[in-house]
Amino acid sequence: MTSDGLQQMEARKKEEIDFHNRLRNKDLAKDPKLFKYYTSNYKFYAVDRANRKFCEDWIRERCASKRVLDYCCGDGDYSLLAARVAATTVGIDISDVAVHKCAERARTEGLDSKTSFHIRDAESTGFEDHAFDAIICAGVLHHLDLDRAYRELARLLAPGGEIICMEALGHNPLIQWYRRLTPHLRTAYEAKHILKMRDVHKAKKYFRKINVRFFHLATLLAVPFRNMPGFRGLLSFLEAVDSVLLLIPLVQKMAWMVTFTLGDPIKT
C-alpha cells in the first residue's frame, strides 16, 4: 500500500472513532436536541422485530457453550446476550467509548467473568487463527474494507463455526434517498459503502457456505404508527406480508436489511 493509501485508511478509521465516540458519549444524552439530531434514524428500529428475533434466536442456539466474538460490539447488546449462554464472549470495537461502555454494562449485569472487551482494528484484530466458534457481525461490514473484513473473519473462525452478519441494503432508491438527506447520521465512508448484493456474494471468495435472508420492506410502513395504539397488530400484519413478499427474487433487493450466515472458510 502506498503512503497516500495508508493515510487515507487511517483518516477513515479516525473518522469512525470520532463519530462513534460522540454518538456513545454520555454527554450527548444530556442535550435532547442534539441527541435527537444524531439518533433520528432510531425510529426505524421500532419495526425490526423479525430480523432481531432471528438474530437473537441464532445467538442463543449457535453460541451456547462456545467461544464467541462480537465483531465491533457497539453498545454490547449482542455481546451480553451471547455471554448468557456462551463459554466466553469477547467484544471488540474501534471506539474506546463503546468498549468501556460494554465493559461497564457487563459488570453491572454480573457477566464480567465471562466477557472481555478490547479496542481493536476489525480488519486486523491480532487474535490467533481459529480463535472463535461463533462470530456476531451486526451492522459492521459497511464500515470496513470488505475484503479485509471477510479475510479476517475467515481466519478467526474455528472449524465447524459460523458467523452471522446483519446489514442494511443499498438497493432501494427511497431508502437511499433518505440516507442522502441525513448525512449527519453516518460517516462519509459508511454512506458510500452500504452493502449491495454483490458485496454479500463477495463472501463466496472466503466462505463455502453462505445463507441469505431478507427482512423489512412492508414493515417500514408501520414506522409512522410506532407510538399509536394498535401498532403491534399492524406490525404483525406487515411482517406476514413481508414473509411472502420477500420470497420474490426481484423484490428481495428492495428490503431494508439482509442477514446472512457464513461458514466453512476457504484458505487464502
N, C-alpha and C positions, 0 to 999 in steps of 0.2 A: 504494500500500500504506500502511495506517495505521501509526503509530508502534508500536502494540501488535503488529501483524503482523510488522513488521521485527524487533522484539525477540525474538519467538518464533522467527523464521527464524534469527537469529544464535545463539540459545540452542541450537537444533537442530544447527547446524554446529559449535558449540563442543563439544557432547557427542560428535559424531563424531570431532573431532580428539582429544579426551582419550581416548576409548575406543581408537582405533586407534594412538595413540602408546603407550598402555600395552601393547596386545597385541603390538606390534612392538619394544618396548624390550628390549634385550639382557639387562637385569637380570631380566626375567620368567623367562627360561630358567634362571636361577640358583636359582630356588625351585621344585623339582619339583612340590610340592603345589599351589602357586598356578598354575603353568603348566598342569598337568592340569585345574585348575578352569576356566580360561579357554579351553581348547582341547579340551574333551572331545568336541565335535562333529566333530573332525578324523577320527575313526574312520570316519565315513560316506564320506569321500573315498577310502577303500580300494576302493570299488565304482564310482567314477565314470569308469572307464576308457573306456567307449564315448563318453560326452559329451566327455571330454578329448581323445580321439583325433580326433573330428570337428572340434573347435575347432583343434587343432594342425595338422591337415591343411589346414583353411581358411586359417590364417595362412601356412603355407608356400606355398600356391598364390596367395592373393589379395594377400599383402604383398610378393611378390618385386619388387624394384626400385622400390618405391612409397614415398610419404611416409605414414608410419604414426603414428597416435596411440593410445597405450594410455590410455584414458579412466578415470582412477582406477586407478593401476597397482599399488597394494598392495605385495606383495613383489617384483614385477617379473618373474615367471616368463614371462609372455606378452610383455613388453617385450623381454626378452633373446632369446626365440625369434624374434620378428619381426626384431630387429636383425641376426640372422644372414643374413637374405635381403633385407631392405628397403634402400632407398637411405638413408633416415634414419628414426629412431624417436624419438618424443617421448613421455614419460610424465608424467602429471600426477596429483597426489593432494592432498587437503586436509591430510593428515598429513605434517608435516615429517620425522618419523622414517622414514616409508615412503619419502619422496623421497630422503633421504640414504642409506638402505639400498640403494635401487635404483642410485643413482649409484656407490656403493661396489662393488656386485656387477658393474656394467658395467666398471669399471676392472679389477677382478680377472680378468674374463673377456676382457679386451682388446677390449671393444666401446665404449669411451668415445668414440672418434672418430665413431661413427655414432649415438650416443644423447645425449639431454639430458633431464633430469628437473626438474620445476618444481612448486612449491607453488601450486596454483591452485584456484579455486572452479569445480567442474564445471558449475555452472549458468550461469556467466558467465566463460568461460575467458580472454577477451582476445585470442585468436588471430584472424587475418584470416579473412574468408569463404573457403570452399572451400580451406582450408589443407591438407587431408589426403585421400589417395586411399583409405585403409583405416583403419577405426577399430575397436579392440577394446574391448568394454564387458562385462567379466567380473564378474558378481555385484555390480553397481553400482547399478542403477536403483532398487532398493527403498530405497536410502539417500537418494534425491533427490526433489525436487519433479518429478514425472514430466513434466508439460507443459513445464516449463523445460528439463529434460534433453533431451527429444525435439526441442524447438525449437533448442537449441544444437547438438545433433548434426547436425540437418538443415542448419544454417547452415555448419558446419565441413566437411561432406562435399563433395568436388570432383565435378564431373560424371563419371558413369561409375563412381564409387566405391561402396563397400559397407561396411556396418557389421555386425559380429557381436555379438550380445547373448546372454549366458548368465545365466539367472536361476533361482532356486528358485521353486516354485509354491506357492500358498497355499490349494489346494482340499482336499487330502487331510486328513481330520479326525485321523488318527493322527499325521501329521507335525506338524500344528498343535498337537496335544496335547503332543507332545514340546517344541515351542517354548515353550509356556506353562510347562512345568516347568523350563525353563532360561533364565530372563530375563537372567541374567548373561552369556550368550553373544552378546548383541546389544544395540544401543541401543533405547530405547523407541520412537523414530520408526521405526527399521528393522523392529522386530517388528510394528508396525501396518501396514506398507506392503509386506509380501511380495506379489509380483505375483500377480494372478489374470488369467484370460484376457481379461477386459475391459480390463485395463491393457496387455496385449500388443497388443490390437486398437486401442487408442487411437493407436498409432503410425501408423495409416492416415490420421490427420489431417495427418501431417507427411511421410509417405513413400508413394509409389505402389506400391512393391514391398516385399512382406513375405512371407517364407517361414518356416514354423514346424516344428520337430521336437521330439518329447518323448523324455525319457530317464529311466530308472531308476524302476522300480516293483518288479518281481520281484527285481531285483538287490539291493534293500535286505535281502532275506532272508539274503544272504551276509555281512552285516556281523559277526555274532557269530563267524563262522568265519575271519575275516581273518588270524589268526595260526596257523591249523591247516594240516597237510598236506592237499593236495587243494583248497585254496581257489581256485586259478586255474582248475581244471577246473569247479568249481561255479559260479564267476563266469561262465565262458564259456557254460555251460548256461543260466543265468538271463538272460544277455544275449540268447541266442537266443529265450527265452520272451518277453522284452520286445519283441524285434523284431516279433513277431506281436501281442502283447497291446496295444501302444501304437499300433497301426493302428486300433483300435476307438475311434470318437469319444467314446463315453460313458465310456471308461476313461482316455483321454488326460489328462484334467484331474487324475487321481489321481497322476500322475507326480511325482517329486521335482523334476525340472528341466525347463525348457523352454529351447531355444536357437533364436533367430530371427535372420534376416538382414534388413537394411533397405537400400533403395536408391532412387534417383530421388526426391530430396527435393521437396516441394511448397513453393513460395514462400509465406510467410505474412506 
